[in-house]
């Protein structure tokens, strides 16, 4: 068995992007046991069945009414067992919960291998590969089609002049299928270096049709709490998909990284975790204690033990949806960000404790600092406090953190009507702005 290894140059001194371990194994001669089925038995216990005939009992699960237990689900009336949420008995630190959460994440996890150069893989001096991770975002089992989310830096190399530095040869591997010959070809849809998000497309894959895989379940990262479980599932050091466990240390902050394209530094909004992440985890999912996606791992601090970073799920998904809507089967290949021509600032920040839930949250007062767009200046005023924002008359999003507005604008499209409720002179005033071509910016 040959092992080809290429170490890519580091682009950071203090903060290091998880530039995936560039490792490829031509053929792994190991026996792989995969999960064939997951079901709930007559006792209300969650059972995992594996390809070698073994089974794992994850304990009792019940419906949200706490009574049915027959299939772990309940309907609206709590009786018919046809709907509702599955809940595993036990706290967030319970080992059973961890196994369940990891099992959910594994079913949407993939290896991502991007090849650069025109050589053949048995001639390592003529080509090199970069190996990272990804998650299955949207999946059509019937057709074998899927969209995959990963990091932009996983599939990009500044040293490659053609194709805008994007690899033209990208493969993914599913969990349990990480063998030569099991690769699935993927195409680059689009991405953003400024958000470090890229979207890949897989079509007509027999493996996707038949394997035990599913699209990821996404949590609202704005509700993520410091101290909450943070499980990273990815491909560290190119050694295959694995999981590590930790907690959220900071729910939202900004870090400045030197860019991988050699231009100017970029500020990324991330959540900080103490979950161990290493080279190769880039682009992989960060999951909560119920196996829902709360982030996409993208960086680590090299000089500090277990200080990693992930792009919050709300931001990552908004960027991915923007790419899919604007780039899939279209000429554009990057995020189309809506800019209203205003500058926002935080003029106050405080914590609020909820005695009922025992949760402590940060609240920020967000104010319009300046207005650069003359047309927008007809509606918004310097000093306006943004209280909520909505799109096309939909439900309003209450604004208690500045980043919510920035994330929200990624969902805006040409022709949309964006309404901001602002506090002006002690009164709430609705301000509506129609999104035009001039508001769109490549990002």
CORFENNOR-V995767 format. One line per field, one symbol per residue. psi: psi as a letter, one per 40 degrees, with the letter a starting at -180 (. if undefined). A space follows every 50 residues. Layout:
# CORFENNOR-V995767
psi = ???
This chain:
# CORFENNOR-V995767
psi = hihhhhhiiheiddhhiggihghhhdhhfihhhihdihihaeefhhhhhi eeeiihheahiiieeeddedeeiiadeedefeaaihhhhiidehdddddd ddddddeeiiihhhhiieaieegeeeiiihhaiiihdhhgddefiihhha idedeihdehdiffehheghiihihefgiheeihhiihdiihddefhihi hhifhddddeigiiiihhiheeeiiheiihhhhaghefeihiiiiaihdh dhihihihieeebiihhhhiihiehhiihdeheiihiaeeeiheihheii hdehhfgiiihidddddddddddddedhfidieihghhhefihiiheihi ihhhddefhhihhihhihdihehdddeediihehhhdiiihfeahhhhhe idddddddedeiiheihhhhhihhfeihhhhhhhhideehhh.
